[in-house]
Amino acid sequence: MGSLRFASEKAGVEPERDRLVAERSAGGGSVVLVGEEGHTCGFILLRDRLRIDVPAALNELRALGIARL
């Protein structure tokens, strides 16, 4: 298990794998690749869900004058 860089070092360039990882990671989150004996078997996408109250909390902080969040 590891990053795209780690998988590329172990399994070499796999254009389809690299394309899928780029697509999935573009939406946010972290992609963890799973492989066996020099071959990528799949990947796991890890992403946090924003809590429903986050936008209101950020607006409150901005109203208090906090500009950098």
N, CA, C, O and CB atoms as a CASP TS submission, in Angstrom:
PFRMAT TS
TARGET T0000
AUTHOR 0000-0000-0000
METHOD Language model
MODEL 1
PARENT N/A
ATOM      1  N   MET     1       0.843  -1.169   0.000  1.00  0.00           N
ATOM      2  CA  MET     1       0.000   0.000   0.000  1.00  0.00           C
ATOM      3  C   MET     1       0.888   1.231   0.000  1.00  0.00           C
ATOM      4  O   MET     1       1.942   1.252   0.635  1.00  0.00           O
ATOM      5  CB  MET     1      -0.959  -0.002   1.209  1.00  0.00           C
ATOM      6  N   GLY     2       0.447   2.260  -0.722  1.00  0.00           N
ATOM      7  CA  GLY     2       1.221   3.484  -0.722  1.00  0.00           C
ATOM      8  C   GLY     2       0.718   4.495  -1.726  1.00  0.00           C
ATOM      9  O   GLY     2      -0.383   4.378  -2.264  1.00  0.00           O
ATOM     10  N   SER     3       1.550   5.487  -1.965  1.00  0.00           N
ATOM     11  CA  SER     3       1.229   6.594  -2.851  1.00  0.00           C
ATOM     12  C   SER     3       1.469   6.207  -4.311  1.00  0.00           C
ATOM     13  O   SER     3       2.011   5.143  -4.609  1.00  0.00           O
ATOM     14  CB  SER     3       2.058   7.828  -2.481  1.00  0.00           C
ATOM     15  N   LEU     4       1.056   7.091  -5.205  1.00  0.00           N
ATOM     16  CA  LEU     4       1.299   6.863  -6.629  1.00  0.00           C
ATOM     17  C   LEU     4       2.800   6.801  -6.905  1.00  0.00           C
ATOM     18  O   LEU     4       3.249   5.974  -7.699  1.00  0.00           O
ATOM     19  CB  LEU     4       0.640   7.973  -7.479  1.00  0.00           C
ATOM     20  N   ARG     5       3.563   7.651  -6.268  1.00  0.00           N
ATOM     21  CA  ARG     5       5.016   7.644  -6.476  1.00  0.00           C
ATOM     22  C   ARG     5       5.605   6.296  -6.050  1.00  0.00           C
ATOM     23  O   ARG     5       6.427   5.718  -6.761  1.00  0.00           O
ATOM     24  CB  ARG     5       5.687   8.802  -5.685  1.00  0.00           C
ATOM     25  N   PHE     6       5.178   5.803  -4.886  1.00  0.00           N
ATOM     26  CA  PHE     6       5.663   4.511  -4.399  1.00  0.00           C
ATOM     27  C   PHE     6       5.262   3.398  -5.368  1.00  0.00           C
ATOM     28  O   PHE     6       6.079   2.537  -5.697  1.00  0.00           O
ATOM     29  CB  PHE     6       5.110   4.218  -2.981  1.00  0.00           C
ATOM     30  N   ALA     7       4.007   3.414  -5.824  1.00  0.00           N
ATOM     31  CA  ALA     7       3.539   2.380  -6.749  1.00  0.00           C
ATOM     32  C   ALA     7       4.305   2.440  -8.064  1.00  0.00           C
ATOM     33  O   ALA     7       4.627   1.403  -8.644  1.00  0.00           O
ATOM     34  CB  ALA     7       2.034   2.532  -7.008  1.00  0.00           C
ATOM     35  N   SER     8       4.595   3.640  -8.534  1.00  0.00           N
ATOM     36  CA  SER     8       5.346   3.782  -9.787  1.00  0.00           C
ATOM     37  C   SER     8       6.761   3.235  -9.648  1.00  0.00           C
ATOM     38  O   SER     8       7.304   2.651 -10.586  1.00  0.00           O
ATOM     39  CB  SER     8       5.395   5.253 -10.219  1.00  0.00           C
ATOM     40  N   GLU     9       7.355   3.427  -8.473  1.00  0.00           N
ATOM     41  CA  GLU     9       8.693   2.878  -8.234  1.00  0.00           C
ATOM     42  C   GLU     9       8.668   1.354  -8.234  1.00  0.00           C
ATOM     43  O   GLU     9       9.594   0.712  -8.729  1.00  0.00           O
ATOM     44  CB  GLU     9       9.255   3.393  -6.902  1.00  0.00           C
ATOM     45  N   LYS    10       7.609   0.781  -7.679  1.00  0.00           N
ATOM     46  CA  LYS    10       7.530  -0.679  -7.559  1.00  0.00           C
ATOM     47  C   LYS    10       6.960  -1.356  -8.802  1.00  0.00           C
ATOM     48  O   LYS    10       7.441  -2.415  -9.205  1.00  0.00           O
ATOM     49  CB  LYS    10       6.687  -1.044  -6.364  1.00  0.00           C
ATOM     50  N   ALA    11       5.932  -0.747  -9.417  1.00  0.00           N
ATOM     51  CA  ALA    11       5.230  -1.394 -10.520  1.00  0.00           C
ATOM     52  C   ALA    11       5.503  -0.740 -11.867  1.00  0.00           C
ATOM     53  O   ALA    11       5.069  -1.251 -12.899  1.00  0.00           O
ATOM     54  CB  ALA    11       3.756  -1.389 -10.253  1.00  0.00           C
ATOM     55  N   GLY    12       6.213   0.381 -11.872  1.00  0.00           N
ATOM     56  CA  GLY    12       6.465   1.077 -13.122  1.00  0.00           C
ATOM     57  C   GLY    12       5.273   1.924 -13.535  1.00  0.00           C
ATOM     58  O   GLY    12       4.314   2.088 -12.780  1.00  0.00           O
ATOM     59  N   VAL    13       5.349   2.453 -14.733  1.00  0.00           N
ATOM     60  CA  VAL    13       4.291   3.319 -15.255  1.00  0.00           C
ATOM     61  C   VAL    13       3.118   2.463 -15.708  1.00  0.00           C
ATOM     62  O   VAL    13       3.292   1.509 -16.466  1.00  0.00           O
ATOM     63  CB  VAL    13       4.813   4.195 -16.425  1.00  0.00           C
ATOM     64  N   GLU    14       1.936   2.804 -15.247  1.00  0.00           N
ATOM     65  CA  GLU    14       0.692   2.159 -15.668  1.00  0.00           C
ATOM     66  C   GLU    14      -0.260   3.288 -16.039  1.00  0.00           C
ATOM     67  O   GLU    14      -0.915   3.842 -15.157  1.00  0.00           O
ATOM     68  CB  GLU    14       0.082   1.216 -14.531  1.00  0.00           C
ATOM     69  N   PRO    15      -0.356   3.648 -17.331  1.00  0.00           N
ATOM     70  CA  PRO    15      -1.134   4.821 -17.737  1.00  0.00           C
ATOM     71  C   PRO    15      -2.579   4.822 -17.235  1.00  0.00           C
ATOM     72  O   PRO    15      -3.071   5.861 -16.795  1.00  0.00           O
ATOM     73  CB  PRO    15      -1.138   4.918 -19.225  1.00  0.00           C
ATOM     74  N   GLU    16      -3.255   3.702 -17.292  1.00  0.00           N
ATOM     75  CA  GLU    16      -4.649   3.651 -16.836  1.00  0.00           C
ATOM     76  C   GLU    16      -4.742   3.909 -15.337  1.00  0.00           C
ATOM     77  O   GLU    16      -5.620   4.645 -14.886  1.00  0.00           O
ATOM     78  CB  GLU    16      -5.278   2.291 -17.176  1.00  0.00           C
ATOM     79  N   ARG    17      -3.848   3.310 -14.570  1.00  0.00           N
ATOM     80  CA  ARG    17      -3.803   3.542 -13.122  1.00  0.00           C
ATOM     81  C   ARG    17      -3.546   5.007 -12.827  1.00  0.00           C
ATOM     82  O   ARG    17      -4.225   5.609 -11.994  1.00  0.00           O
ATOM     83  CB  ARG    17      -2.719   2.672 -12.463  1.00  0.00           C
ATOM     84  N   ASP    18      -2.569   5.578 -13.507  1.00  0.00           N
ATOM     85  CA  ASP    18      -2.206   6.970 -13.276  1.00  0.00           C
ATOM     86  C   ASP    18      -3.363   7.907 -13.615  1.00  0.00           C
ATOM     87  O   ASP    18      -3.587   8.894 -12.915  1.00  0.00           O
ATOM     88  CB  ASP    18      -0.972   7.340 -14.099  1.00  0.00           C
ATOM     89  N   ARG    19      -4.093   7.605 -14.678  1.00  0.00           N
ATOM     90  CA  ARG    19      -5.245   8.415 -15.077  1.00  0.00           C
ATOM     91  C   ARG    19      -6.342   8.348 -14.022  1.00  0.00           C
ATOM     92  O   ARG    19      -6.905   9.373 -13.637  1.00  0.00           O
ATOM     93  CB  ARG    19      -5.790   7.948 -16.437  1.00  0.00           C
ATOM     94  N   LEU    20      -6.643   7.142 -13.557  1.00  0.00           N
ATOM     95  CA  LEU    20      -7.687   6.973 -12.541  1.00  0.00           C
ATOM     96  C   LEU    20      -7.328   7.677 -11.234  1.00  0.00           C
ATOM     97  O   LEU    20      -8.180   8.309 -10.609  1.00  0.00           O
ATOM     98  CB  LEU    20      -7.928   5.490 -12.278  1.00  0.00           C
ATOM     99  N   VAL    21      -6.083   7.567 -10.830  1.00  0.00           N
ATOM    100  CA  VAL    21      -5.637   8.231  -9.594  1.00  0.00           C
ATOM    101  C   VAL    21      -5.771   9.744  -9.744  1.00  0.00           C
ATOM    102  O   VAL    21      -6.234  10.418  -8.824  1.00  0.00           O
ATOM    103  CB  VAL    21      -4.165   7.847  -9.256  1.00  0.00           C
ATOM    104  N   ALA    22      -5.369  10.282 -10.893  1.00  0.00           N
ATOM    105  CA  ALA    22      -5.471  11.726 -11.129  1.00  0.00           C
ATOM    106  C   ALA    22      -6.929  12.179 -11.088  1.00  0.00           C
ATOM    107  O   ALA    22      -7.237  13.216 -10.501  1.00  0.00           O
ATOM    108  CB  ALA    22      -4.837  12.097 -12.486  1.00  0.00           C
ATOM    109  N   GLU    23      -7.823  11.417 -11.701  1.00  0.00           N
ATOM    110  CA  GLU    23      -9.258  11.756 -11.690  1.00  0.00           C
ATOM    111  C   GLU    23      -9.812  11.767 -10.273  1.00  0.00           C
ATOM    112  O   GLU    23     -10.494  12.712  -9.876  1.00  0.00           O
ATOM    113  CB  GLU    23     -10.054  10.761 -12.550  1.00  0.00           C
ATOM    114  N   ARG    24      -9.522  10.724  -9.517  1.00  0.00           N
ATOM    115  CA  ARG    24     -10.084  10.599  -8.168  1.00  0.00           C
ATOM    116  C   ARG    24      -9.514  11.638  -7.210  1.00  0.00           C
ATOM    117  O   ARG    24     -10.242  12.176  -6.376  1.00  0.00           O
ATOM    118  CB  ARG    24      -9.826   9.204  -7.621  1.00  0.00           C
ATOM    119  N   SER    25      -8.233  11.920  -7.321  1.00  0.00           N
ATOM    120  CA  SER    25      -7.619  12.854  -6.383  1.00  0.00           C
ATOM    121  C   SER    25      -7.946  14.308  -6.735  1.00  0.00           C
ATOM    122  O   SER    25      -7.798  15.187  -5.886  1.00  0.00           O
ATOM    123  CB  SER    25      -6.107  12.651  -6.358  1.00  0.00           C
ATOM    124  N   ALA    26      -8.383  14.577  -7.958  1.00  0.00           N
ATOM    125  CA  ALA    26      -8.725  15.943  -8.362  1.00  0.00           C
ATOM    126  C   ALA    26      -9.901  16.482  -7.557  1.00  0.00           C
ATOM    127  O   ALA    26     -10.002  17.692  -7.351  1.00  0.00           O
ATOM    128  CB  ALA    26      -9.050  15.989  -9.855  1.00  0.00           C
ATOM    129  N   GLY    27     -10.782  15.612  -7.105  1.00  0.00           N
ATOM    130  CA  GLY    27     -11.936  16.028  -6.323  1.00  0.00           C
ATOM    131  C   GLY    27     -11.634  16.197  -4.849  1.00  0.00           C
ATOM    132  O   GLY    27     -12.542  16.445  -4.056  1.00  0.00           O
ATOM    133  N   GLY    28     -10.396  16.068  -4.477  1.00  0.00           N
ATOM    134  CA  GLY    28     -10.014  16.164  -3.069  1.00  0.00           C
ATOM    135  C   GLY    28      -9.844  14.779  -2.479  1.00  0.00           C
ATOM    136  O   GLY    28     -10.363  13.793  -3.003  1.00  0.00           O
ATOM    137  N   GLY    29      -9.129  14.722  -1.412  1.00  0.00           N
ATOM    138  CA  GLY    29      -8.901  13.447  -0.754  1.00  0.00           C
ATOM    139  C   GLY    29      -7.546  12.859  -1.099  1.00  0.00           C
ATOM    140  O   GLY    29      -6.765  13.443  -1.850  1.00  0.00           O
ATOM    141  N   SER    30      -7.292  11.713  -0.545  1.00  0.00           N
ATOM    142  CA  SER    30      -6.025  11.023  -0.736  1.00  0.00           C
ATOM    143  C   SER    30      -6.280   9.644  -1.322  1.00  0.00           C
ATOM    144  O   SER    30      -7.185   8.927  -0.895  1.00  0.00           O
ATOM    145  CB  SER    30      -5.248  10.915   0.593  1.00  0.00           C
ATOM    146  N   VAL    31      -5.477   9.291  -2.296  1.00  0.00           N
ATOM    147  CA  VAL    31      -5.590   7.982  -2.925  1.00  0.00           C
ATOM    148  C   VAL    31      -4.467   7.095  -2.395  1.00  0.00           C
ATOM    149  O   VAL    31      -3.295   7.470  -2.442  1.00  0.00           O
ATOM    150  CB  VAL    31      -5.531   8.095  -4.486  1.00  0.00           C
ATOM    151  N   VAL    32      -4.832   5.915  -1.890  1.00  0.00           N
ATOM    152  CA  VAL    32      -3.876   4.927  -1.431  1.00  0.00           C
ATOM    153  C   VAL    32      -3.979   3.744  -2.388  1.00  0.00           C
ATOM    154  O   VAL    32      -5.052   3.171  -2.575  1.00  0.00           O
ATOM    155  CB  VAL    32      -4.145   4.499   0.065  1.00  0.00           C
ATOM    156  N   LEU    33      -2.848   3.388  -2.989  1.00  0.00           N
ATOM    157  CA  LEU    33      -2.830   2.281  -3.937  1.00  0.00           C
ATOM    158  C   LEU    33      -2.513   0.971  -3.226  1.00  0.00           C
ATOM    159  O   LEU    33      -1.739   0.935  -2.270  1.00  0.00           O
ATOM    160  CB  LEU    33      -1.809   2.543  -5.050  1.00  0.00           C
ATOM    161  N   VAL    34      -3.119  -0.087  -3.709  1.00  0.00           N
ATOM    162  CA  VAL    34      -2.915  -1.421  -3.158  1.00  0.00           C
ATOM    163  C   VAL    34      -2.324  -2.289  -4.264  1.00  0.00           C
ATOM    164  O   VAL    34      -2.845  -2.318  -5.379  1.00  0.00           O
ATOM    165  CB  VAL    34      -4.258  -2.032  -2.603  1.00  0.00           C
ATOM    166  N   GLY    35      -1.240  -2.992  -3.960  1.00  0.00           N
ATOM    167  CA  GLY    35      -0.614  -3.815  -4.975  1.00  0.00           C
ATOM    168  C   GLY    35      -0.038  -5.084  -4.407  1.00  0.00           C
ATOM    169  O   GLY    35       0.025  -5.289  -3.195  1.00  0.00           O
ATOM    170  N   GLU    36       0.382  -5.933  -5.333  1.00  0.00           N
ATOM    171  CA  GLU    36       0.988  -7.199  -4.936  1.00  0.00           C
ATOM    172  C   GLU    36       2.018  -7.585  -5.995  1.00  0.00           C
ATOM    173  O   GLU    36       1.719  -7.613  -7.188  1.00  0.00           O
ATOM    174  CB  GLU    36      -0.095  -8.321  -4.762  1.00  0.00           C
ATOM    175  N   GLU    37       3.227  -7.881  -5.542  1.00  0.00           N
ATOM    176  CA  GLU    37       4.304  -8.363  -6.408  1.00  0.00           C
ATOM    177  C   GLU    37       4.480  -7.526  -7.675  1.00  0.00           C
ATOM    178  O   GLU    37       4.500  -8.056  -8.786  1.00  0.00           O
ATOM    179  CB  GLU    37       4.043  -9.795  -6.789  1.00  0.00           C
ATOM    180  N   GLY    38       4.608  -6.211  -7.490  1.00  0.00           N
ATOM    181  CA  GLY    38       4.897  -5.343  -8.625  1.00  0.00           C
ATOM    182  C   GLY    38       3.720  -5.007  -9.507  1.00  0.00           C
ATOM    183  O   GLY    38       3.904  -4.488 -10.607  1.00  0.00           O
ATOM    184  N   HIS    39       2.506  -5.293  -9.049  1.00  0.00           N
ATOM    185  CA  HIS    39       1.304  -5.008  -9.843  1.00  0.00           C
ATOM    186  C   HIS    39       0.304  -4.246  -8.974  1.00  0.00           C
ATOM    187  O   HIS    39       0.074  -4.617  -7.823  1.00  0.00           O
ATOM    188  CB  HIS    39       0.665  -6.329 -10.395  1.00  0.00           C
ATOM    189  N   THR    40      -0.288  -3.185  -9.520  1.00  0.00           N
ATOM    190  CA  THR    40      -1.316  -2.437  -8.802  1.00  0.00           C
ATOM    191  C   THR    40      -2.634  -3.193  -8.917  1.00  0.00           C
ATOM    192  O   THR    40      -3.108  -3.466 -10.020  1.00  0.00           O
ATOM    193  CB  THR    40      -1.453  -0.984  -9.359  1.00  0.00           C
ATOM    194  N   CYS    41      -3.228  -3.531  -7.761  1.00  0.00           N
ATOM    195  CA  CYS    41      -4.490  -4.273  -7.733  1.00  0.00           C
ATOM    196  C   CYS    41      -5.711  -3.358  -7.637  1.00  0.00           C
ATOM    197  O   CYS    41      -6.791  -3.700  -8.118  1.00  0.00           O
ATOM    198  CB  CYS    41      -4.491  -5.241  -6.569  1.00  0.00           C
ATOM    199  N   GLY    42      -5.532  -2.197  -7.015  1.00  0.00           N
ATOM    200  CA  GLY    42      -6.654  -1.278  -6.849  1.00  0.00           C
ATOM    201  C   GLY    42      -6.234  -0.086  -6.016  1.00  0.00           C
ATOM    202  O   GLY    42      -5.053   0.115  -5.733  1.00  0.00           O
ATOM    203  N   PHE    43      -7.223   0.697  -5.630  1.00  0.00           N
ATOM    204  CA  PHE    43      -6.921   1.859  -4.801  1.00  0.00           C
ATOM    205  C   PHE    43      -8.079   2.153  -3.869  1.00  0.00           C
ATOM    206  O   PHE    43      -9.206   1.705  -4.078  1.00  0.00           O
ATOM    207  CB  PHE    43      -6.613   3.082  -5.670  1.00  0.00           C
ATOM    208  N   ILE    44      -7.770   2.913  -2.842  1.00  0.00           N
ATOM    209  CA  ILE    44      -8.754   3.332  -1.846  1.00  0.00           C
ATOM    210  C   ILE    44      -8.725   4.855  -1.812  1.00  0.00           C
ATOM    211  O   ILE    44      -7.655   5.453  -1.694  1.00  0.00           O
ATOM    212  CB  ILE    44      -8.452   2.709  -0.417  1.00  0.00           C
ATOM    213  N   LEU    45      -9.886   5.482  -1.913  1.00  0.00           N
ATOM    214  CA  LEU    45      -9.977   6.936  -1.839  1.00  0.00           C
ATOM    215  C   LEU    45     -10.428   7.322  -0.436  1.00  0.00           C
ATOM    216  O   LEU    45     -11.478   6.887   0.037  1.00  0.00           O
ATOM    217  CB  LEU    45     -10.957   7.498  -2.916  1.00  0.00           C
ATOM    218  N   LEU    46      -9.617   8.146   0.219  1.00  0.00           N
ATOM    219  CA  LEU    46      -9.926   8.627   1.562  1.00  0.00           C
ATOM    220  C   LEU    46     -10.289  10.105   1.471  1.00  0.00           C
ATOM    221  O   LEU    46      -9.512  10.909   0.956  1.00  0.00           O
ATOM    222  CB  LEU    46      -8.723   8.401   2.538  1.00  0.00           C
ATOM    223  N   ARG    47     -11.474  10.462   1.973  1.00  0.00           N
ATOM    224  CA  ARG    47     -11.897  11.860   1.906  1.00  0.00           C
ATOM    225  C   ARG    47     -12.777  12.169   3.107  1.00  0.00           C
ATOM    226  O   ARG    47     -13.629  11.374   3.503  1.00  0.00           O
ATOM    227  CB  ARG    47     -12.650  12.157   0.578  1.00  0.00           C
ATOM    228  N   ASP    48     -12.546  13.348   3.672  1.00  0.00           N
ATOM    229  CA  ASP    48     -13.380  13.804   4.784  1.00  0.00           C
ATOM    230  C   ASP    48     -14.664  14.410   4.243  1.00  0.00           C
ATOM    231  O   ASP    48     -14.681  15.002   3.164  1.00  0.00           O
ATOM    232  CB  ASP    48     -12.624  14.829   5.660  1.00  0.00           C
ATOM    233  N   ARG    49     -15.730  14.255   5.002  1.00  0.00           N
ATOM    234  CA  ARG    49     -16.982  14.936   4.684  1.00  0.00           C
ATOM    235  C   ARG    49     -17.048  16.210   5.511  1.00  0.00           C
ATOM    236  O   ARG    49     -16.767  16.203   6.709  1.00  0.00           O
ATOM    237  CB  ARG    49     -18.221  14.018   4.960  1.00  0.00           C
ATOM    238  N   LEU    50     -17.420  17.293   4.864  1.00  0.00           N
ATOM    239  CA  LEU    50     -17.601  18.528   5.611  1.00  0.00           C
ATOM    240  C   LEU    50     -18.869  18.427   6.445  1.00  0.00           C
ATOM    241  O   LEU    50     -19.910  17.969   5.974  1.00  0.00           O
ATOM    242  CB  LEU    50     -17.662  19.748   4.662  1.00  0.00           C
ATOM    243  N   ARG    51     -18.759  18.857   7.668  1.00  0.00           N
ATOM    244  CA  ARG    51     -19.948  18.879   8.513  1.00  0.00           C
ATOM    245  C   ARG    51     -20.879  19.968   8.014  1.00  0.00           C
ATOM    246  O   ARG    51     -20.429  20.974   7.465  1.00  0.00           O
ATOM    247  CB  ARG    51     -19.578  19.106  10.005  1.00  0.00           C
ATOM    248  N   ILE    52     -22.140  19.775   8.199  1.00  0.00           N
ATOM    249  CA  ILE    52     -23.151  20.693   7.685  1.00  0.00           C
ATOM    250  C   ILE    52     -23.025  22.093   8.295  1.00  0.00           C
ATOM    251  O   ILE    52     -23.440  23.070   7.672  1.00  0.00           O
ATOM    252  CB  ILE    52     -24.539  20.136   7.954  1.00  0.00           C
ATOM    253  N   ASP    53     -22.462  22.205   9.499  1.00  0.00           N
ATOM    254  CA  ASP    53     -22.365  23.499  10.161  1.00  0.00           C
ATOM    255  C   ASP    53     -21.076  24.265   9.838  1.00  0.00           C
ATOM    256  O   ASP    53     -20.874  25.366  10.350  1.00  0.00           O
ATOM    257  CB  ASP    53     -22.467  23.305  11.641  1.00  0.00           C
ATOM    258  N   VAL    54     -20.218  23.707   9.011  1.00  0.00           N
ATOM    259  CA  VAL    54     -18.946  24.364   8.705  1.00  0.00           C
ATOM    260  C   VAL    54     -19.125  25.704   7.990  1.00  0.00           C
ATOM    261  O   VAL    54     -18.497  26.677   8.407  1.00  0.00           O
ATOM    262  CB  VAL    54     -18.094  23.450   7.857  1.00  0.00           C
ATOM    263  N   PRO    55     -19.943  25.813   6.938  1.00  0.00           N
ATOM    264  CA  PRO    55     -20.074  27.115   6.279  1.00  0.00           C
ATOM    265  C   PRO    55     -20.517  28.232   7.245  1.00  0.00           C
ATOM    266  O   PRO    55     -19.998  29.346   7.181  1.00  0.00           O
ATOM    267  CB  PRO    55     -21.071  27.007   5.130  1.00  0.00           C
ATOM    268  N   ALA    56     -21.452  27.940   8.118  1.00  0.00           N
ATOM    269  CA  ALA    56     -21.904  28.952   9.080  1.00  0.00           C
ATOM    270  C   ALA    56     -20.781  29.330  10.044  1.00  0.00           C
ATOM    271  O   ALA    56     -20.620  30.505  10.373  1.00  0.00           O
ATOM    272  CB  ALA    56     -23.124  28.438   9.868  1.00  0.00           C
ATOM    273  N   ALA    57     -20.020  28.367  10.490  1.00  0.00           N
ATOM    274  CA  ALA    57     -18.910  28.637  11.409  1.00  0.00           C
ATOM    275  C   ALA    57     -17.844  29.495  10.724  1.00  0.00           C
ATOM    276  O   ALA    57     -17.297  30.411  11.338  1.00  0.00           O
ATOM    277  CB  ALA    57     -18.289  27.312  11.914  1.00  0.00           C
ATOM    278  N   LEU    58     -17.553  29.205   9.468  1.00  0.00           N
ATOM    279  CA  LEU    58     -16.574  30.012   8.738  1.00  0.00           C
ATOM    280  C   LEU    58     -17.074  31.444   8.561  1.00  0.00           C
ATOM    281  O   LEU    58     -16.298  32.390   8.690  1.00  0.00           O
ATOM    282  CB  LEU    58     -16.274  29.382   7.368  1.00  0.00           C
ATOM    283  N   ASN    59     -18.349  31.606   8.268  1.00  0.00           N
ATOM    284  CA  ASN    59     -18.922  32.951   8.134  1.00  0.00           C
ATOM    285  C   ASN    59     -18.835  33.720   9.450  1.00  0.00           C
ATOM    286  O   ASN    59     -18.567  34.921   9.449  1.00  0.00           O
ATOM    287  CB  ASN    59     -20.385  32.867   7.671  1.00  0.00           C
ATOM    288  N   GLU    60     -19.058  33.043  10.561  1.00  0.00           N
ATOM    289  CA  GLU    60     -18.939  33.694  11.868  1.00  0.00           C
ATOM    290  C   GLU    60     -17.505  34.160  12.117  1.00  0.00           C
ATOM    291  O   GLU    60     -17.292  35.259  12.629  1.00  0.00           O
ATOM    292  CB  GLU    60     -19.387  32.736  12.989  1.00  0.00           C
ATOM    293  N   LEU    61     -16.532  33.344  11.763  1.00  0.00           N
ATOM    294  CA  LEU    61     -15.140  33.720  11.927  1.00  0.00           C
ATOM    295  C   LEU    61     -14.789  34.930  11.049  1.00  0.00           C
ATOM    296  O   LEU    61     -14.082  35.841  11.482  1.00  0.00           O
ATOM    297  CB  LEU    61     -14.230  32.534  11.591  1.00  0.00           C
ATOM    298  N   ARG    62     -15.291  34.923   9.822  1.00  0.00           N
ATOM    299  CA  ARG    62     -15.056  36.080   8.938  1.00  0.00           C
ATOM    300  C   ARG    62     -15.691  37.337   9.504  1.00  0.00           C
ATOM    301  O   ARG    62     -15.105  38.417   9.420  1.00  0.00           O
ATOM    302  CB  ARG    62     -15.609  35.808   7.531  1.00  0.00           C
ATOM    303  N   ALA    63     -16.881  37.213  10.080  1.00  0.00           N
ATOM    304  CA  ALA    63     -17.571  38.363  10.678  1.00  0.00           C
ATOM    305  C   ALA    63     -16.787  38.918  11.857  1.00  0.00           C
ATOM    306  O   ALA    63     -16.893  40.102  12.178  1.00  0.00           O
ATOM    307  CB  ALA    63     -18.981  37.968  11.130  1.00  0.00           C
ATOM    308  N   LEU    64     -16.006  38.069  12.497  1.00  0.00           N
ATOM    309  CA  LEU    64     -15.162  38.515  13.624  1.00  0.00           C
ATOM    310  C   LEU    64     -13.858  39.167  13.134  1.00  0.00           C
ATOM    311  O   LEU    64     -13.044  39.624  13.937  1.00  0.00           O
ATOM    312  CB  LEU    64     -14.832  37.318  14.548  1.00  0.00           C
ATOM    313  N   GLY    65     -13.672  39.201  11.811  1.00  0.00           N
ATOM    314  CA  GLY    65     -12.488  39.833  11.266  1.00  0.00           C
ATOM    315  C   GLY    65     -11.349  38.908  10.935  1.00  0.00           C
ATOM    316  O   GLY    65     -10.268  39.363  10.562  1.00  0.00           O
ATOM    317  N   ILE    66     -11.570  37.620  11.064  1.00  0.00           N
ATOM    318  CA  ILE    66     -10.518  36.652  10.736  1.00  0.00           C
ATOM    319  C   ILE    66     -10.572  36.433   9.217  1.00  0.00           C
ATOM    320  O   ILE    66     -11.533  35.867   8.696  1.00  0.00           O
ATOM    321  CB  ILE    66     -10.707  35.280  11.535  1.00  0.00           C
ATOM    322  N   ALA    67      -9.539  36.884   8.529  1.00  0.00           N
ATOM    323  CA  ALA    67      -9.537  36.854   7.073  1.00  0.00           C
ATOM    324  C   ALA    67      -8.900  35.588   6.506  1.00  0.00           C
ATOM    325  O   ALA    67      -9.292  35.103   5.445  1.00  0.00           O
ATOM    326  CB  ALA    67      -8.817  38.060   6.543  1.00  0.00           C
ATOM    327  N   ARG    68      -7.930  35.072   7.218  1.00  0.00           N
ATOM    328  CA  ARG    68      -7.206  33.912   6.677  1.00  0.00           C
ATOM    329  C   ARG    68      -7.665  32.654   7.398  1.00  0.00           C
ATOM    330  O   ARG    68      -7.436  32.482   8.595  1.00  0.00           O
ATOM    331  CB  ARG    68      -5.663  34.092   6.820  1.00  0.00           C
ATOM    332  N   LEU    69      -8.315  31.783   6.643  1.00  0.00           N
ATOM    333  CA  LEU    69      -8.823  30.540   7.239  1.00  0.00           C
ATOM    334  C   LEU    69      -8.199  29.340   6.568  1.00  0.00           C
ATOM    335  O   LEU    69      -8.501  28.203   6.931  1.00  0.00           O
ATOM    336  CB  LEU    69     -10.351  30.465   7.132  1.00  0.00           C
TER
END
